[in-house]
Amino acid sequence: MSDAAQPTAAEVRAAAEAVKAALDRHLAAVERRSGEDDPAVYEAFNELAAAAEEYDELLYDRYDEVTPFEIPGTEDTLPPYTGPEEPNALSVLIRRDYTVVEPQRLLAQAQRVAAAEDETAGGAANGTTHGALGILFGEYEPDEIASRHKEFGLDEGDSTLWVTVTDEPPEPGEWLDSPFDQIDPQRVVCRFDVSAVFDDEPDDSEDDEDDDLEPLRSQDDLDLEEGDLRAER
């Protein structure tokens, strides 16, 4: 950032005061909370997160310093649950991503399935990846695909599972044309996410240092080398 665009010291000070005020409002909301999912606490949390982020950015731009705390991003936080206390209907939404890493293995598995069921179905794959996917996902349940994905030449990506509640069970076929378009985040009971971004980054520095070291030698090896030196003399 250029000097002309840098925030003023007064702006940084005002942002710091905004964080202090947001902290007070958050504490007051927590003290007055009416339940586990009190919307006032949720709102105060978001305000505190926004104020802290603003202060952190201005502090860095002005003084090249950062705050010693980090508030989780609010974009991944579910809003308070507003559904029925005793739901009698629910929906489970699952998304799993895969990468086709071994197309030939995928095709071979699909051809075996097709040959076992119907000789004419073998033409559905016809050497195409999308045809093979249609056969395999038509034959196996999603959970079995997930547990055996390597057998099918697939590599796992991110996955998520959302459990949502509804007031009444939908009519048969009601949402099949657009199954994911009418999801109310405030009706989500729980969610489970799996992603490589959650994995701890391996510490390769120690491994790299170990690679540079010579293998350890036993005392017998050292004795033999010492004997060879005496023989040469």
C-alpha positions as CSV (number, residue, x, y, z in Angstrom):
1,M,0.0,0.0,0.0
2,S,1.3,3.4,-0.9
3,D,1.8,6.1,1.7
4,A,-1.1,8.1,0.3
5,A,-3.5,5.2,0.7
6,Q,-2.4,4.3,4.2
7,P,-4.9,4.7,7.0
8,T,-4.3,7.5,9.5
9,A,-3.4,6.9,13.1
10,A,-6.8,8.2,14.0
11,E,-8.5,5.6,11.9
12,V,-6.5,2.9,13.5
13,R,-7.4,4.2,16.9
14,A,-11.1,4.4,16.0
15,A,-10.9,0.8,14.8
16,A,-9.4,-0.2,18.1
17,E,-12.2,1.5,20.0
18,A,-14.7,-0.3,17.8
19,V,-13.2,-3.6,18.9
20,K,-13.5,-2.7,22.5
21,A,-17.1,-1.7,22.1
22,A,-17.8,-5.0,20.2
23,L,-16.2,-7.0,23.0
24,D,-18.5,-5.3,25.5
25,R,-21.6,-6.0,23.4
26,H,-20.6,-9.6,22.9
27,L,-20.0,-10.2,26.6
28,A,-23.4,-8.5,27.4
29,A,-25.2,-10.7,24.9
30,V,-23.5,-13.8,26.3
31,E,-24.6,-12.8,29.9
32,R,-28.2,-12.3,28.7
33,R,-28.4,-15.3,26.4
34,S,-31.7,-17.0,26.4
35,G,-30.5,-20.4,25.1
36,E,-27.7,-22.2,23.3
37,D,-28.6,-20.7,19.9
38,D,-29.5,-17.1,21.0
39,P,-29.6,-15.0,17.8
40,A,-28.3,-11.9,19.9
41,V,-25.1,-13.8,20.7
42,Y,-24.7,-14.8,17.1
43,E,-25.1,-11.2,15.9
44,A,-22.7,-9.9,18.6
45,F,-20.2,-12.6,17.6
46,N,-20.3,-11.5,13.9
47,E,-20.0,-7.8,14.9
48,L,-16.9,-8.6,17.0
49,A,-15.4,-10.7,14.2
50,A,-15.9,-7.9,11.7
51,A,-14.5,-5.2,14.0
52,A,-11.4,-7.3,14.8
53,E,-10.8,-8.0,11.2
54,E,-11.1,-4.3,10.3
55,Y,-8.7,-3.3,13.1
56,D,-6.2,-6.0,12.1
57,E,-6.1,-4.8,8.5
58,L,-5.7,-1.1,9.4
59,L,-3.1,-1.9,12.0
60,Y,-1.1,-3.9,9.5
61,D,-1.5,-1.2,6.8
62,R,-0.4,1.6,9.1
63,Y,2.2,0.0,11.3
64,D,3.0,-3.3,9.7
65,E,1.8,-5.1,12.8
66,V,-0.8,-7.8,13.5
67,T,-3.0,-8.7,16.4
68,P,-2.1,-11.7,18.6
69,F,-5.6,-13.3,18.2
70,E,-7.6,-14.8,15.4
71,I,-11.4,-15.0,15.2
72,P,-12.8,-17.8,13.0
73,G,-14.3,-16.6,9.8
74,T,-18.1,-16.2,9.9
75,E,-18.7,-17.3,6.4
76,D,-18.5,-20.9,7.4
77,T,-20.6,-20.5,10.6
78,L,-24.1,-21.7,10.5
79,P,-26.8,-19.3,11.7
80,P,-28.8,-20.2,14.7
81,Y,-31.2,-23.1,14.3
82,T,-34.8,-21.9,14.0
83,G,-36.5,-25.2,13.0
84,P,-39.0,-27.2,15.1
85,E,-37.9,-28.4,18.5
86,E,-39.2,-31.9,17.7
87,P,-38.8,-32.4,14.0
88,N,-40.7,-35.3,12.4
89,A,-39.0,-35.1,9.0
90,L,-35.5,-34.6,7.9
91,S,-33.3,-34.5,4.8
92,V,-29.7,-35.6,4.5
93,L,-27.6,-33.8,1.9
94,I,-24.3,-35.4,0.9
95,R,-21.7,-34.2,-1.5
96,R,-18.5,-36.1,-2.3
97,D,-15.9,-35.0,-4.8
98,Y,-13.6,-37.4,-6.7
99,T,-10.8,-37.1,-9.2
100,V,-10.5,-39.8,-11.9
101,V,-6.8,-40.7,-11.6
102,E,-6.9,-44.1,-13.3
103,P,-9.4,-44.1,-16.2
104,Q,-8.4,-47.6,-17.4
105,R,-9.1,-49.1,-13.9
106,L,-12.5,-47.3,-13.9
107,L,-13.3,-48.7,-17.4
108,A,-12.2,-52.2,-16.4
109,Q,-14.4,-52.2,-13.3
110,A,-17.4,-51.0,-15.3
111,Q,-16.9,-53.6,-18.0
112,R,-16.8,-56.4,-15.4
113,V,-20.1,-55.1,-13.8
114,A,-21.7,-54.8,-17.3
115,A,-20.6,-58.3,-18.4
116,A,-21.9,-59.9,-15.2
117,E,-25.3,-58.4,-15.5
118,D,-26.1,-58.0,-19.2
119,E,-23.9,-58.5,-22.2
120,T,-25.6,-55.6,-24.1
121,A,-24.8,-53.2,-21.2
122,G,-21.1,-53.4,-22.0
123,G,-21.7,-51.0,-24.8
124,A,-22.9,-48.4,-22.4
125,A,-19.4,-47.8,-21.2
126,N,-18.0,-48.2,-24.8
127,G,-14.6,-47.0,-23.7
128,T,-15.9,-43.7,-22.3
129,T,-15.3,-42.4,-18.7
130,H,-18.8,-41.0,-18.3
131,G,-20.3,-44.3,-19.4
132,A,-18.2,-46.2,-16.9
133,L,-19.2,-43.8,-14.2
134,G,-22.9,-44.3,-15.0
135,I,-22.5,-48.1,-14.7
136,L,-20.6,-48.0,-11.4
137,F,-22.7,-45.5,-9.6
138,G,-25.8,-47.3,-10.8
139,E,-24.5,-50.6,-9.4
140,Y,-22.9,-49.5,-6.1
141,E,-24.2,-47.4,-3.2
142,P,-22.4,-44.1,-2.6
143,D,-21.0,-45.3,0.7
144,E,-19.5,-48.3,-1.1
145,I,-18.0,-46.1,-3.7
146,A,-16.5,-44.0,-1.0
147,S,-15.0,-47.0,0.8
148,R,-13.7,-48.6,-2.4
149,H,-12.9,-45.6,-4.5
150,K,-9.2,-46.6,-5.1
151,E,-10.5,-49.9,-6.7
152,F,-12.4,-47.7,-9.2
153,G,-9.5,-45.5,-10.1
154,L,-10.8,-42.5,-8.1
155,D,-9.1,-40.2,-5.7
156,E,-11.1,-38.5,-2.9
157,G,-11.6,-34.8,-2.7
158,D,-13.7,-32.7,-0.3
159,S,-16.9,-34.1,1.2
160,T,-19.7,-32.7,3.3
161,L,-22.9,-34.0,4.9
162,W,-25.8,-31.7,6.1
163,V,-28.7,-32.8,8.2
164,T,-31.7,-30.5,7.8
165,V,-35.2,-30.7,9.2
166,T,-38.6,-29.9,7.6
167,D,-42.0,-29.3,9.0
168,E,-43.6,-32.0,6.9
169,P,-42.3,-34.7,4.6
170,P,-42.3,-33.5,0.9
171,E,-44.6,-35.1,-1.6
172,P,-43.0,-37.9,-3.7
173,G,-41.0,-36.3,-6.6
174,E,-41.6,-32.8,-5.3
175,W,-37.9,-31.7,-5.2
176,L,-36.3,-34.1,-7.7
177,D,-35.8,-31.5,-10.4
178,S,-33.8,-29.2,-8.1
179,P,-32.8,-31.1,-4.9
180,F,-30.4,-28.6,-3.5
181,D,-32.1,-25.2,-4.3
182,Q,-34.3,-24.7,-1.3
183,I,-32.0,-25.4,1.7
184,D,-32.6,-23.1,4.6
185,P,-29.3,-22.8,6.6
186,Q,-31.4,-22.1,9.8
187,R,-32.9,-25.6,9.4
188,V,-29.5,-27.3,9.4
189,V,-29.2,-29.4,12.6
190,C,-25.6,-30.4,12.0
191,R,-22.9,-30.7,9.3
192,F,-19.8,-32.8,8.8
193,D,-17.0,-31.6,6.5
194,V,-13.9,-33.5,5.3
195,S,-11.2,-31.7,3.4
196,A,-7.4,-31.7,3.0
197,V,-7.3,-28.1,4.2
198,F,-8.1,-29.4,7.7
199,D,-5.1,-31.7,7.8
200,D,-2.0,-30.5,9.6
201,E,0.7,-29.7,7.3
202,P,3.6,-32.2,7.6
203,D,6.8,-30.8,8.9
204,D,9.2,-31.8,6.2
205,S,12.1,-29.8,7.7
206,E,13.2,-32.6,10.0
207,D,12.9,-35.2,7.2
208,D,15.0,-33.0,4.9
209,E,17.7,-32.7,7.6
210,D,17.7,-36.5,8.1
211,D,18.1,-37.1,4.4
212,D,21.3,-35.0,4.5
213,L,22.8,-37.1,7.3
214,E,25.0,-40.2,6.6
215,P,23.6,-43.5,7.9
216,L,24.7,-44.4,11.4
217,R,27.5,-47.0,11.5
218,S,27.9,-49.7,14.1
219,Q,31.0,-50.1,16.3
220,D,32.0,-53.2,14.3
221,D,32.1,-51.1,11.1
222,L,34.3,-48.6,12.8
223,D,36.6,-51.3,14.1
224,L,37.0,-52.8,10.6
225,E,37.8,-49.4,9.2
226,E,40.5,-48.8,11.9
227,G,42.0,-52.3,11.0
228,D,42.1,-51.4,7.4
229,L,44.0,-48.2,8.1
230,R,46.6,-50.1,10.2
231,A,47.0,-52.6,7.4
232,E,47.7,-49.9,4.9
233,R,50.4,-48.4,7.1
